[in-house]
Amino acid sequence: MAEGDIWVSNVLNNSSLVIGTNIDREEPAWKTIAQGKKPADEELPIRIYAMYKDQAFTKKFPELFEGGGGTKISPQLEGIFRKFDLGASWICPAQLFLYDRATPVDHQFSIYGGREKLQFLIPEESEGLRGYPVTRQQPNPPPPDVWEMPWELKDNDIAIAPRDLGGLDIWYDPKLHGAMFFSDSLKQALCDGGYARLFKFYKCKVIAVH
């Protein structure tokens, strides 16, 4: 495992970073992504479409935003991410179009996809996790399959027991909805690049694996 602390961000649950976009799952790039693969060069850029007829996209785009097609990042963020070990994740150029699917929007961004997924969460050692199992009406309901982040996330609220990461710098845990985990070095690079306010990093409680 890489030296240093491990950090978690709740940025993917930030509703202010959602922009209404849509995709066509019949297009080659999206068929490839549905198979769990990175799109081929001839399938790029990945096409993204406005969700509504009156969308003009006159406001400034955030450096990271969500919506149909997953996570989109600016060229500046891409430049930082590409210096680190992303594991199974990939970054591919995308092109946004208006609702007519023909008029391009003058905005440069890429899609961050693939998502390296590792199950390190220790719910019983964490604080403030939210979740409602389907069987919650039973006398002794089992824990939920997927947890939600605490309402007010703080340092050491999220407990993880990571195994050897082999140099990996960013990953997701399918047991914790919307969370992004970062190595100390990637977190520091993002803070140095001016993205501390965007990601709002919180230190994880690391449980030793014996």
Secondary structure, 3 states (H helix, E strand, C coil): CCCCCEEEECHHHCHHHECCEECCCCCHHHHHHHCCCCCCHHHCCEEEEECCCCCCCCCCCCCEEECCCCEEECHHHHHHHCCCCCCCCEEEEEEEECCCCCCECCCCEEEEECCCECCCECHHHCCCCECCCCCCCCCCCCCCCCEECCCCCCCCCCEECCCCCCCCCEEECCCECCCEEEEHHHHHHHHHCCCHHHHCCEECEECCCC
